[in-house]
Amino acid sequence: QRCVVLRFLKSSPNQNKTPEEILHHLQNIVDFGKHVMKQFFGENYVHHGEIIQLPLDFVRQLCLKIQPERPECRCDKDMDTLSGYAMCLPNLTRLQTLRFAEPRPILCIEIKPKCGFIPFSSHVSQEIKHKVCRYCMHQHLKVANGKWKRPSKYCPLDLFSGNKQRMHFALKSLLQEAQNNLKIFKNGELIYGCKDDQDSVSDWNELARHLKPFFFPSNGLVSGPHCTRTIVKELIHVITMALLSSTDTCRAGDMKTVPISQGRSYCEASAFNKELVRNGKHKLESSGLPRGCLLYKTLQAQMLDMLDIEGLYPLYSRVEQYLEEFPEERSTLQIDGPYNEAFYEKLLDLSLEDDGTVAFALTKVQQYRIAMTAKDCSIMIALSPCLQDECSEHRPVVLTSKSRFTFSVSVLDLDLKPYESIPHQYKLDGEIVNYYLKNVQAKEDPVMSNLFKENEDCTLVLHKV
């Protein structure tokens, strides 16, 4: 039998939409995945789903059943129980290389990698943004606002580096401080990840207990801290290999956007980078990502943000001013869809020469929305143990010291970011940077500059007498 997921629209209590509006909204989500994001990520990675209509009585009963299970922070929005429309999607905690569910254990790791590059735009007003990535800066503001108890050591630039040592460090940091950037499922059930109560401390021993049958099926390994560390190490190895793999043979997603070398390849706030500096090394190796892998394609889509929010905001204001004068043009400009081939074609114009037109401004705004979507997507890696004679070219396989896994890699959370969210992003960017400059960099600068001085090579110059 097929294993599917039903997705219903949610909205605030005062935002009741008609069934026609809900159907239109869902159709936009499907079309955006099908005609736009599939072009960036590739056929095998994107599962856009389809719209179905369900009996209203079934929907209401389902809503009552799942309401107690919903996290408290999500309960400010109501599930749509009036239209009967829903999206039917494959369950990405299962292997997508197989058509039907199999009666064998399946492990799934969900990673929200966030933005993997440092802004290279000349519009950036604060030099710190050219040195420290958005994620690392935002961590400090989130801790100050009480969202998390401590900052994570995870830095997206390490994960996107393609360097296995840096990737291992990034994944280990995610496992230590999952926040909402990492979850692990076993047979579709969440076994590891941040719960709503922020006091929950990730228990590696409990995770190792769940994972041991996957990585050491013969049960020959001793228990204890050594066993836990070994299993976590094996897990990190498997995730890294899956992330670097290319399981999509079609040409879609090969669109070249911005040369990755244009951005800086490391973040000064990365714990991995700081450790290098302390050890007297100043150069971070960046091996680069294989072109076909999902991380590469994600980064390419993210780098459609070529102007940074600081360069983009004046262009957004230009579009807004035009819409105030000509509100009827909103549909012609395709701000709210339809998200079809014509919409995608306009995204391919990578020119940065502003000719002062609304068309130029709108193209950059739409590219920014795509980039924001790619910065907030999730990557799902589903793994299932397989025997040596089961392997074929149709099933990609990754090996560990004692096991072999067939796997699939998928991407989800690909709803286009709202046009209306741009002013909020502009304001938030300023808050993140200002907080970091005032409360973090001011304290760290003297320490790091001393470390750089201590580790500088001493060169003796001899002059002839």
N, C-alpha and C positions, 0 to 999 in steps of 0.2 A: 504494500500500500504506500501511497505517496504521503510524505509528511509536509504539511503546509502551515503557513502562518496567516492569520487574518489581521489586517490592520484597519482600524476605524479612525476617522478624523476626530480630533478633540478640540474643544474651544471653550473659552470663558463663558460662564453662565449668561452674560448679557450679549453674547455674540451669536445668537441663534440664526443659522443659515437655512435657506429653503433646500429641499431635496435636490432641486436643479443646480443650485450653487455648490452643494457638496459633490454632486456628480462631476460638475465642471472642474472643481478643485482636484479631485482624485484623478480625473483624466489628464490634467496638467502635469501631475506628479509622474504618471505613467509615461506620458509623451516626453517629458524632460529626460527621464532615465533612458528611454528607447532611442530618441533622436539626437540627444546631446551628450550625456555622460558615457554612453556606450562608445561614442566616437573617441572620447579621451582615454577611457580605461580598457576598452576591448570587449568583445562579445562574451567571453567566458567569465569575466569578472563581475559584470553588472547583471542583476536579475530584476527587471523592472516590474514584473508581476502583471496582473490583469484585474479589471474591476468586475465584481460580481454583485448580485442583488440577493439579499437574504430575507426570509420571513421576519417581520418586525417582532413577533412574539419570541422567536429564537434569539434575536439580538438583545431584547430586554432581559431575558433569563440569563444570557451570557454575561451581560453587564453586571447584574446582581451577584453573579457567582465570582467574578474577578475583582469586584470593587474592594473587598477586604485585602486582596493581595497587592493592590497598587501602592507604591511608595507614597508616603505622606506628602512629599514635595510635589508630587504629580496630581494630587487630588484637587488642586485649584482649577483644573479643567475638566469639563464633562465629556464623556464619550458620546458620540453621536448615536442615538438610539431611535431617531425619528425617520431617517431617510431609507435605511435598509441597505445602503451601499457600503461596500468595503473593498479593500485591495486584498487579493489572494497572492501570497508570495511564497517561494520555497523557504523551508526552515534552514537557515544558513548555519545552524549548529550541527547540521548533518552534512555528509559528503555530497558535493554537487557533481562529482564525476559519475555517480551512479543514479539511475533513473528512479529506483525504488529504495525504500529504507531497508537496511540489512540488519539481521539480528546479532550484530557484533558491537562491542563497545566503541563509542566515538568520543573523542576529546575535541573540544573546540576552544580556541583562544581568540578573544575579541580585543583588538588594540585600536585605540583612537590616537593615531600618531601625532596629530596637530601639525603646525606649520614647520616645514623642514628647511627653511632658508632664512637668511638675514636680508632685510631690505637693501637693495642696491640703488634705489631711486635717488636722484639729485634733489627731489622735493623734501626729503627728510630733514627736519630742522634741528634735531638733537643728535649729536654725534654718537651717543650711546646706542642708538638704534642700529648703527652700522657695526656694533661690536657685540651686543648682547641680544639674544633672540627674544621674541615676544613672549614665548612660553615661560622662559626662566624669569623674566621680569614680572610677569603676571602672577607667578607663584607667590611672590612676597605680598602683593596686594590682597590675594585671596586669603593668605594666613592672617593678615592684619584685619580683614573683614570677618574673620571667624569661620570661613568656609572649610579650611583645613587646619589641622593642628600644627603641621610643620611642612616646610617646602620639600618637594620631591627632588631627588638628584637626577631625575630623568631630564635629558635634553634632546629634543627632536632632531637636532643637527647630527647628533651621534648616531641615531638610528638610521637616518637618511644618508650617512656617509658612505655606506657600502664597505667600510672597513670592519672586519669581523670582530676585532678587539673592542672597537667603539660600540658596535651593535650589541655585543654581549653585555657591556657595561650598561647600556641604555635599557636593555630588557631586564637585567637584574635590578636596576633602579625602579623600573615599573613594578616588578614583583614585590619589592620592599615597600613601596608607597603607591599602591594601585590607584588611589583617588578614583576618578571615573574614567580613567584611561586604559584600564585593563580588567578583563573578566575572563574566567575560565569555566567552561561548562563540561559536565560529563553526562553523556546520553541526554543532552538537552537541558539538564538541571544545573543551575548556577552553584559551583562549589568554591569559588574564590573570586574576590573582588570587594570593592568598598561597599559596605552597607550604609544605610542612611545615617545611622548613629556614628558620629565621627570618632568615637572612642574605640571602635573596633580595630584591634591590632591584627594585622595579617599573620596567620599561623602557618608557617612553612612546614611544620611537622605534620599538620593535618592535611595540607596539600600533598605532601610526599606520600602519605598513606593512600590517598586517592590515586596518585600517579604511578605508584610502584608496580602494579600489575601491567601497566602499559610498557614501562621501560625495562623492568626486570621480571619477566613472566615466570622464570624458574624459581623465583623467591630465594635465590642463593645469596643475596646481599645481606650483610648484617644490618641491624636497625641502629638508630641513634643519629647524632648530628652528622656523622660522616655520610650515612645513607641519604639523609635529607639533602645535603649539599650536592651529592653526586646526582641525585634525581633532578634537582633544580638545574644543574649544569646541563644535563641531557635535554631537558625541556627547552632551555635557552638555545641550545645547538639546533634542535629541530625547528624552532620558530625562525631562527636566522636563515637556515637553509630554505625553508618554505618561502620566506619573504624575498629571497634572492632568486628564486626559481621563476621561470617563465612558463606558464601553463596555458598561454593564449597564442595560438598559431596564426590568427587572422591579422590583417594589416591594420585594423582599426586601433586607434590609440597611439599610433606612431607619429602623430602630428608634432612637429618640432615647434616649441614655443620660444623659450628663452634659453640661451646657453647656460647650463648649470654653473659653469666656471665663472659666470659673471658675478655671482654672489660669493660672499666669504664662506669658506667651508667649515668653519668652526665658530663656536660661541665662547666668548671669554668667561662667561659665568658657569659653563659646564664643569661639573665636578671632575670629569675625566680630564679636561684641559687644565684645571687648577692643579691636579695631581702631577701632570707632566711638568708644569712650571716649577712645582716644588722639587721635582727630581732633576731639575736643571735642563729639561728639554723644552724647546720652544716651538717645535713643529709638530702639528697634528697630521698624521697620514689620512688621506681621504682616497680610498681605493676606487670610488665611483660605483654607481649602481648599474647592473646589466640593463640594457635598454628595454628588454621585454618584461621585466619584473614589475609587479604592481606598485612598489614603492617609487620606482622611476616615473611611472605614468602619473602617480598621485602628485609627485613633486612638480612635474611639468604643468599639470593643471593648476597647482597652487601658484606657480610663477606667472600666471596670467595677471596676477597683481603686480604690474610692472611699475606703477606710479606710487605705491604705498597709499594708505588712506589719506595722508596729507596732500598728495598730489591729486588724488581722486575727488576729494570733497568739493573743490571749486567746480569740477566738471558736473558733479551731481547737482550742485546749485544751479548750473546753467540749464540742465534738463528741467529742474523744478520750475525755474522762471518761465521757461517755454510752455510748460504744462499749465501754469497759472493763466497764461494768455490764451492758450489753445487746449483746453481740457479734453476736447473731443479727439485730440491726436493720440491720447494714451494708448488706445487699442492699435492704431496704425504703427506706433513705435514698438509694439509687442512687449511692453513692460510686464504685462500679466499673461503672457502667452499670445497665441499658441506657440508651444515650444516644438517647432518642426525643423525640417532641413534648412529652411530659409534663415531661421534664428541661428542655427549652428554656423552657417556659412559666414554670417556677419562677424562671428567671433574670431575668424581666421585672420582678420586684419590686425597685424601686430605693430603697425606704424605708431610712432610716438610724436609725430609732428602735428601739433595742434593747429588746425586751420580755422579755429574759432567757431566751427559749426556745431549744431546740436547733434548731428549724426556722429561726429568724432566723439563728443562727450558721452553719448549714449553707448557707443561700442565699448569704451573704456569702463563705463559703469557696469555693463553686462558681463564683461570679462572679469571684473572685480567680484561680482556675485558668484561666478563659477569658481573663482579662486577660493572664496570664503567657504563655498560648499566643500571643495576638496580639502581645505584645512580642517574641516570638522567632521569628515567622514570616518567610518570605522572599517577596519580590515578584519575579516573572519578567516581563521585558519582551522579547518576541520581535519582531524587525523584519525585514522583507524588502522590498527595492527593488521599486517597482511603476511602471508607465508611466501616463501621465495618463488614457488611455482605459480602463485597467483598474479605475479607482476606481468604487465604488458605495456606496450607503448601508449595505450589509452589511459593508463593509470600512472600518474607521476608518483615516484616513490622517494622517500628520504630515509637514510639509514642512521641508526645509533649503534652503540657498542654491542647491545644485546637484542635489539629489535629492528624491524623495518615497518614503515608506515606508508600507506597510500594517503594522499591528502588532496584537498582542494582549497583554493584561496579565492575569496569573494570580497566585494566592497558593498557597504550599505550606508544608510543615512545620507542619501544623495538628493534630498529635497533642495531645490534652489533657494538660496538665502533671500529673504524678502528685500525688495527695493527700499522699503521704508525703514530698514534697520541701519542704513548707512550713517545717518546722523548719530545714532547711538554708538556705532563703531568708532566714529571720529572722536566723540567725547571720551569713550572708554580708553582709547589709545593715549590720549593726553593724561588721563588719570594714572594709567599704568606707568608711563614714562616718568611723570613727575614724582610719583611715590618712590620709584626705584632710585632716581637721582638724589632725592632728599634723604631717604632712610637707609638705603643699601650701599650705593656706590660711594657716598661720602665716607662711610665707615671702612669699606673694603679697599679703596684706592691706595692709602698709605701702605697697607700690608702687602698688597700684590706688587706695588712698585718696588718695595724693598726686596721682595723675592726675586724679581727680575734683575735687580742690581746685583744681588748676591750670586746669581747664577750666570752672570755675563762672563763670556770668555775673556781672559786677560791676554792681550797681545803685546809682546815685547818688541819694540822697533829698535834695531841696531844701526847706528850711523858710523860711517868711516871717519877715523880721526886723522 
